[in-house]
């Protein structure tokens, strides 16, 4: 079977580097030697598994990517760039008809949906690529739809902790807010408690030293009005491997959809999970 050609954008960022390494080691894929990067990155190259990746800034990509399309043909982009670049990157992908898997949180989702639905490409967009967490969110979505108002009158606290370089509030935590709203709790994204201080993470939360720079800890605590009942949901992820497997499954899924003629369609990780049955 012919490998799927993949470009990983966001190097030399940690998540993009981790994904690119796994892509290079998986015989389902062929890693292309280019990556779109941010204006603050001074280096021009990044080594992945003995493959020299050329880092392209905004000006260079307008020249190199069209050349690559002519030379390489169809390929899929994995986007783990900065949240501030989401809208601009997606416009670029659509303009050049490059399907993509976007794991970067941020961007104007209504704009993304509209632009993609009117385009000639399809994409997988998900604020969280960890399949098990996505499955948990699906269970919460079922509960919210089936038992609306179940936790009416309860107080909700949402805490999330990530490495200090993460710029935005967790997309996973933000998604959970809508489910709790349906379950009867008035809560806004601005109320999410965001922890980025390494000392607090290590000494108060108990994040292991080796994962201070690569973790995603979330806790959702529900307390009844009279404080006689308490419910708590926690998912603590150390490292990045759990997100990588979901990302690669998403690429595999998207390639199959493209081969079957999919255009202008936006897929979620729920679609990927249903297809892979894992």
C-alpha positions as CSV (number, residue, x, y, z in Angstrom):
1,X,0.0,0.0,0.0
2,X,1.3,3.4,-1.0
3,X,2.2,5.6,2.1
4,X,0.3,8.8,2.8
5,X,2.5,11.8,2.3
6,X,2.3,14.1,5.4
7,X,3.6,17.5,6.3
8,X,3.7,18.4,10.0
9,X,3.4,22.1,10.7
10,X,4.5,23.8,13.9
11,X,8.1,22.6,14.2
12,X,10.2,23.0,16.2
13,X,7.4,23.0,18.8
14,X,7.2,20.1,21.2
15,X,3.9,18.6,20.0
16,X,4.7,19.0,16.3
17,X,8.1,17.4,16.9
18,X,6.6,14.4,18.8
19,X,4.0,13.9,16.0
20,X,6.6,14.2,13.2
21,X,8.9,11.6,14.9
22,X,6.0,9.1,15.0
23,X,5.0,9.9,11.4
24,X,8.6,9.2,10.3
25,X,8.5,5.8,12.1
26,X,5.1,4.6,10.9
27,X,5.1,2.8,7.5
28,X,1.6,4.1,6.8
29,X,3.1,7.5,6.2
30,X,5.9,9.4,4.5
31,X,7.1,12.6,6.2
32,X,7.7,15.5,3.9
33,X,10.9,17.6,4.5
34,X,9.0,20.9,5.1
35,X,7.2,22.5,8.0
36,X,5.4,25.9,8.4
37,X,6.7,27.7,11.4
38,X,6.2,31.0,13.2
39,X,7.9,34.4,12.6
40,X,9.7,34.2,16.0
41,X,11.6,31.0,14.9
42,X,15.1,32.0,13.7
43,X,16.3,28.5,12.8
44,X,15.8,27.3,9.2
45,X,16.1,23.5,9.7
46,X,15.0,20.9,12.2
47,X,16.2,17.2,12.3
48,X,13.6,14.5,12.6
49,X,14.8,10.9,12.7
50,X,17.8,11.8,10.4
51,X,15.5,13.7,8.0
52,X,16.3,17.4,7.6
53,X,13.1,19.4,7.8
54,X,13.2,22.9,6.2
55,X,11.3,25.4,8.3
56,X,9.2,27.9,6.2
57,X,8.1,31.3,7.3
58,X,5.1,33.2,6.0
59,X,6.9,34.6,2.9
60,X,8.7,31.3,2.0
61,X,5.6,29.2,2.2
62,X,3.9,31.1,-0.7
63,X,6.8,30.0,-2.9
64,X,7.7,26.5,-1.6
65,X,4.2,25.0,-1.0
66,X,2.9,25.5,-4.5
67,X,6.2,24.0,-5.8
68,X,5.8,21.0,-3.5
69,X,2.2,20.4,-4.6
70,X,3.3,20.3,-8.3
71,X,6.2,18.0,-7.4
72,X,4.6,15.8,-4.8
73,X,0.9,15.8,-5.6
74,X,-1.7,15.1,-2.9
75,X,-0.6,15.3,0.7
76,X,-2.1,15.9,4.1
77,X,-1.1,18.5,6.6
78,X,-1.0,18.0,10.4
79,X,-1.2,21.4,12.1
80,X,0.2,21.9,15.6
81,X,1.1,25.6,15.2
82,X,0.2,28.5,17.5
83,X,-3.4,29.3,18.3
84,X,-3.0,32.7,16.8
85,X,-2.1,31.2,13.5
86,X,-5.2,28.9,13.1
87,X,-7.4,31.2,10.9
88,X,-4.5,32.3,8.7
89,X,-3.2,28.8,8.3
90,X,-6.6,27.3,7.4
91,X,-7.2,30.0,4.8
92,X,-3.8,29.1,3.3
93,X,-4.6,25.3,3.2
94,X,-8.0,26.0,1.6
95,X,-6.5,28.3,-1.0
96,X,-4.0,25.6,-2.0
97,X,-6.5,22.7,-1.7
98,X,-4.5,20.9,1.0
99,X,-6.6,18.7,3.4
100,X,-5.5,18.9,7.0
101,X,-5.8,17.5,10.5
102,X,-5.8,20.4,13.0
103,X,-5.0,19.7,16.6
104,X,-4.2,23.3,17.5
105,X,-6.8,24.9,19.7
106,X,-8.0,28.4,19.0
107,X,-9.3,30.1,16.0
108,X,-12.8,31.2,15.0
109,X,-14.7,27.9,14.7
110,X,-17.7,29.4,13.0
111,X,-15.4,30.9,10.4
112,X,-13.5,27.7,10.0
113,X,-16.7,25.7,9.5
114,X,-18.1,28.1,6.9
115,X,-14.9,28.4,4.9
116,X,-14.4,24.6,4.9
117,X,-17.9,23.8,4.0
118,X,-17.5,26.0,0.9
119,X,-14.1,24.6,-0.1
120,X,-12.9,21.7,-2.2
121,X,-11.2,20.0,0.7
122,X,-12.1,18.1,3.9
123,X,-10.4,18.3,7.3
124,X,-10.4,16.8,10.8
125,X,-10.6,19.5,13.4
126,X,-10.4,18.6,17.1
127,X,-9.4,20.5,20.3
128,X,-8.2,17.1,21.7
129,X,-6.8,14.2,19.7
130,X,-6.6,11.8,22.7
131,X,-9.1,9.1,21.8
132,X,-9.9,8.1,25.3
133,X,-10.7,11.7,26.4
134,X,-12.8,12.2,23.3
135,X,-14.7,9.0,24.3
136,X,-15.3,10.5,27.8
137,X,-16.5,13.7,26.2
138,X,-18.9,11.7,24.1
139,X,-20.3,10.1,27.2
140,X,-20.8,13.6,28.7
141,X,-22.5,14.7,25.6
142,X,-24.9,11.7,25.9
143,X,-25.6,12.5,29.5
144,X,-26.2,16.2,28.7
145,X,-28.7,15.4,25.9
146,X,-30.4,12.5,27.8
147,X,-30.6,14.1,31.3
148,X,-30.8,17.9,30.8
149,X,-30.8,19.7,34.1
150,X,-29.5,16.7,36.1
151,X,-27.1,18.9,38.1
152,X,-29.3,22.0,38.5
153,X,-28.4,23.8,41.7
154,X,-24.9,22.4,41.9
155,X,-21.7,24.4,42.0
156,X,-19.1,23.6,39.4
157,X,-15.4,24.1,39.5
158,X,-13.1,23.3,36.5
159,X,-9.4,23.3,36.9
160,X,-6.9,22.6,34.2
161,X,-3.1,22.5,34.3
162,X,-0.7,22.4,31.3
163,X,2.9,23.3,30.6
164,X,3.7,26.9,31.0
165,X,4.2,27.5,27.3
166,X,0.6,26.7,26.4
167,X,-0.8,30.0,25.4
168,X,-4.6,29.4,25.6
169,X,-7.1,27.9,27.9
170,X,-7.6,24.2,27.4
171,X,-9.9,23.4,24.5
172,X,-10.9,20.2,26.3
173,X,-12.0,22.2,29.3
174,X,-13.9,24.7,27.2
175,X,-15.8,22.0,25.4
176,X,-16.9,20.5,28.8
177,X,-18.5,23.8,29.8
178,X,-21.2,23.3,27.2
179,X,-22.1,19.9,28.5
180,X,-22.3,21.1,32.1
181,X,-24.5,24.0,30.9
182,X,-26.9,21.5,29.5
183,X,-26.8,19.5,32.7
184,X,-28.2,22.6,34.5
185,X,-25.1,24.6,35.7
186,X,-24.6,28.2,34.6
187,X,-20.9,28.3,34.0
188,X,-18.7,30.3,31.6
189,X,-15.3,29.6,30.0
190,X,-13.9,32.6,31.9
191,X,-14.5,30.7,35.2
192,X,-12.1,27.9,34.3
193,X,-9.1,27.9,36.6
194,X,-6.0,27.8,34.5
195,X,-2.7,26.7,36.1
196,X,0.6,27.4,34.3
197,X,3.0,27.9,37.2
198,X,5.6,25.0,37.4
199,X,6.2,25.4,41.1
200,X,2.4,25.1,41.9
201,X,2.1,22.2,39.5
202,X,4.9,20.3,41.1
203,X,4.4,21.1,44.8
204,X,0.7,21.5,45.1
205,X,-0.9,19.5,42.3
206,X,1.8,16.7,42.3
207,X,2.7,16.7,38.6
208,X,5.8,14.6,38.3
209,X,9.0,16.5,37.6
210,X,9.6,14.7,34.2
211,X,6.2,15.9,32.9
212,X,6.1,19.5,34.1
213,X,6.7,20.5,30.5
214,X,4.3,18.0,29.0
215,X,1.1,17.3,30.9
216,X,-2.6,18.0,30.7
217,X,-4.4,17.6,34.1
218,X,-8.2,18.3,34.3
219,X,-10.6,18.1,37.3
220,X,-14.3,18.8,37.2
221,X,-15.9,19.1,40.7
222,X,-19.6,19.3,41.3
223,X,-20.9,20.2,44.8
224,X,-24.6,20.2,45.8
225,X,-26.1,23.4,47.2
226,X,-26.1,22.0,50.8
227,X,-22.7,20.4,50.2
228,X,-24.0,17.0,51.1
229,X,-23.2,15.5,47.7
230,X,-19.9,15.8,45.7
231,X,-19.0,14.4,42.3
232,X,-15.6,14.6,40.7
233,X,-14.3,13.7,37.2
234,X,-10.5,13.7,36.6
235,X,-8.3,12.9,33.7
236,X,-4.6,13.4,34.1
237,X,-2.3,12.9,31.0
238,X,1.4,12.9,31.3
239,X,3.4,13.2,28.1
240,X,2.2,13.6,24.5
241,X,2.0,10.0,23.1
242,X,-1.8,9.7,23.8
243,X,-2.4,12.6,21.4
244,X,-0.1,11.3,18.7
245,X,-1.9,8.0,18.2
246,X,-5.2,9.9,17.8
247,X,-3.6,12.3,15.3
248,X,-2.2,9.5,13.2
249,X,-5.6,7.7,13.2
250,X,-7.2,11.0,12.1
251,X,-4.7,11.3,9.1
252,X,-5.5,7.7,8.1
253,X,-9.2,8.4,8.4
254,X,-9.0,11.6,6.4
255,X,-7.0,10.0,3.6
256,X,-9.7,7.3,3.2
257,X,-12.4,9.9,3.1
258,X,-10.5,11.9,0.4
259,X,-10.1,8.7,-1.6
260,X,-13.9,8.2,-1.5
261,X,-14.5,11.7,-2.8
262,X,-15.1,13.8,0.4
263,X,-15.1,17.5,-0.2
264,X,-16.1,20.4,2.0
265,X,-16.6,18.2,5.0
266,X,-15.5,18.8,8.6
267,X,-14.9,15.7,10.6
268,X,-14.4,15.4,14.4
269,X,-12.5,12.9,16.5
270,X,-15.9,11.2,17.2
271,X,-16.1,10.5,13.5
272,X,-12.6,9.0,13.6
273,X,-13.4,6.9,16.7
274,X,-16.5,5.5,15.1
275,X,-14.6,4.6,11.9
276,X,-11.7,2.9,13.7
277,X,-13.9,1.2,16.3
278,X,-11.1,1.5,18.9
